[in-house]
Every structure is written in C-alpha cells, then in structure tokens.
C-alpha cells in the first residue's frame, strides 16, 4: 500500500502526542496566568485553551514556512492573490480591517525569525 505524506505524518505523530502537547501547553498557560509576575492588563488574560487540532495546524504551518520562503511573516497571510500562499490564510484566521490588537512583549531569549526584541524587558 502506498501512503501519502499526511498518512505518514499521522502515523509518526499520533493523537496521544497532540493531546499531550495541548494539555501541557494549557497547563503552562494556566500556571503563567496565576503567577504573581502576571500583569492584569496582559493580553493572556483572555487565554483560550489550545486544542490538539490547533497544535497540529500551528506545527504544520511552521514546517511549511521553512519550505515557502517569504521575507516577512506578514506575507504568509497576504490578501494579494498573486503572492498569497492560500493554505496559510485558510488554516489560521486572518484579520482584515477594523480590528484592534493589544500586543504585549514578554522576555524571551531564544532563536526565532519573528521575535521582536525589547531591551527594556
């Protein structure tokens, strides 16, 4: 029997893995929200538990971002039909107009291409 990429992916990373990943992510978020250093105005006050499907989608898009090269992270969700990779906007929500986002930066010392550094934190 010939398997496609999706079937191989699902056999390697089984449902138990994604359930555990979402459970531990939610446990970490819960501990963070209860920590004394947590600001009352922090955007995470409106945390919604992550599901196994959301973790799969985020992981899959992260892998695809390594394959589909864009010079800015915003370009993955570009509404322009010529440059838009259609699977990103269809997989994750893409806000359009009249949307306010409260952005909060937390201290991070790691390696990601889309990190914003704030030396004051």
N, C-alpha and C positions, 0 to 999 in steps of 0.2 A: 504494500500500500504506500502510495506517495503522499507525504504530508506537506502542507503549505507552511509558511513562516508562522502564521498565527497559531496553528496547532502545536508546532514545536515550542513556541513561546509559552503556551498554556500548559504544556507538559513539564517544562522546566520550572516555571514559577506558578505553582498550584494555588488554588483558592485559599488554603490554610496560610500560605505566606502573606497574601494580600490582606487577609483578615487580621493576622497578627500585626502587620505593618500599620494598618489603620487604627487598630486598638492601641498600640504603643504610641503612635502619633497623637491620638486623642488623650492618652494618659499624660504625655509630656505637656500638651497644651493645657490640660486641666491643672497640673502642678504649677505651670508658669503663671496661669491666671490667678492662682491662690498665693503666689509668692509675695512677700512684703515689698519687693522692689517694683512690682507691677504698678504702673501709673493708671489712675482711674480714667484718664482720657485716652488711653491706648486703644488702637483700633481692634485689638484682640478681645476687647470686652464683648464683642458680638461674634465670638467664635462659634462656628457650627461644626459638629463632629464630621471628620472626613470618613468617607465610605471606601470600601475596597475598590469599587469601580472608579472613584475619583483618583485613588492612588495609582491604579493601572493606567489611567489616562495621563496623569502627570508624568509618570515614568516613561510611557510610550512617547509622549511629545518631547521629553528631554533627550531620548535616544534619537528621535527624528531630527531634532535641532542640530545634532552633530553631523547629520547627513545632508540636510538642506541648509546651506550656509547663507546667512544674512548678516549684514554689517551692524544692524541694530535689532535688539529684541522686539521692538515695536513692529518691525517689518513682518514678523511672522503672522501678525493679526491685521495686516494692511487691508483696508477695504477696496483697494485698487485691484480690479480684475486682472490686470496684466501681470502684476508682481505677487499677487496673493497666493500662497500655498493653501488650497482650500481646506485641507484636513485640520489645520490649527483652529481656525475660527468655528468650524463645525463641531469640534471636540470640546473646546472650552468657550465660555461666554466671552463675547467681545463687546464691551460697552461702546455706545456711539456718542450721541450728544446729550447735553444737559444732565451730566452725571458728576456728582462731587465725590471725590475720594479723599479720605483722611489718611495721609501717609505718615507713618511713624518709622523712624530708623532705630534699630537696636544694634548693640555692639556685636560685631562679627569679625572673626579673624580666620578666614578660610579662602578657598580659591573657587570663585565662580565668575563667569564673564559678565554677569549682570549685577554685580554688587555696587552699591553707592557707598563710598567711604565718607565718614563724618569724624574728623579728628577730635571733635569735642565730646565724643561718647566713648 
